Amino acid sequence: MKNSRKYCEKCATLLESRIIEKRVRDYCPSCKLVYYDNPLPVASAIVVNQKREILLVLRDREPQAGKWGLPSGFAELNETIEAAAIRELQEETGINGEVMRLIDTRSLVDAFYGDLIWVTYEVNIIGGELQAGDDAREAAFFNFENLPPLAFPTNEHAVKNYLSQYQQIWMLEDSMDTFDGDRLQSENELPSDTLFEIMVRDANIIAENWVIEVVSHATTPHYASRPRKEIFDIAHRIISELGRWITQYEIDQHEIWSSYQNVGGDRFSEGYKLSEVISALSLTRKHIFAHVLARSKSWREPLQIYRVIEFMSRVNLFYDKANYHLSCGYEKRRKDF
Ligand SMILES: [Zn+2]
């Protein structure tokens, strides 16, 4: 939007309209001054508290009076855009902040103000007390799930940008609380759950691949002589149990591990070496990793990488325990024999 001016600000000559650098601009024929009209810079602050709530202000003035928005305002002369964000935050909410990083820059043509360049920063609270001031009627923290419609599309865009960056980090933090490296501490979903879904869905394929290897592998000679269907069922059961153990919060641990004790005992009775049984079990894990990791395509973002690491550590935990109970069962039956 072009400013409307009639006379030269320097010499008061009546201005002309001329096409200069492909645009119609005000031009002073006397002092040859070209008036360039540029967008105005606006700074916004995204402040999020410990509870992951975002600070909004209820606007008291036009434009968009009566709507909630990010604490925002124009940069003054001799003021950096970051300082403008901090100052506006202080004036409108009473909060003292420090700029952490740039979240969003966006152009906006506003009916009221004209062309704007909107710059939004993530700001950390370093002091102050929440109190609405300046042109804000109210200032309050909002849960991201219950955000009111925001005053400007640039605010909406910045919040979306902020969330796309932070949701992954929050999921990662929550995951570490839910899975403490041993047991699920709650029923919250974990990032690696999606990979376990692939594993359970493709249990047949994984078990078949395992059968092909185990009947020909040097460390597992006994398996070649057993009916394919029978050993397929072994692998399929392991994968299903693993899926159950992983995804069900409050599962009967005792039942699963005593079944591995029984399997260990049975293999001794059937004449297998312990090393062979453990090798066969390890091969199932190898095929789980090979199959699932090939389908995860998970190396582009930190959360995706974390998802794979979490998946592997949960699977490994299961196998550590399964190996232990299998060996115990095998040894116990051997002693009793
Ligand atoms: Zn002039």
Boltz pocket constraint, residues with backbone or C-beta under 6 A from the ligand:
constraints:
  - pocket:
      binder: B
      contacts: [[A, 8], [A, 9], [A, 10], [A, 11], [A, 12], [A, 13], [A, 28], [A, 29], [A, 30], [A, 31], [A, 32], [A, 33]]
      max_distance: 6.0
